[in-house]
């Protein structure tokens, strides 16, 4: 797998793919073309954590005007929201790469037959 600058989001061990010369059946059994559920789970956990932190911030700022609170939230959690969006984009890009790799494997398999 190529370098992923958002790898720190993944808390568990990453899935190791089989060598390119292995048969496609073994790669499917190994899960080389599966959606990265561990990355998605970590993404959703971080998203819930952000929502929890925003709610706690709103509770601590009770009595202030709604517009001021929204501006402060936007400024305070901007980096976290941008990081979440980039991680989500990276997940979908990896999914496109995985589907393209599966398509290439299938075309190579049936081209040989």
Helices and strands as residue ranges (DSSP letters): G 7-9, H 24-30, H 37-60, H 66-76, H 78-112
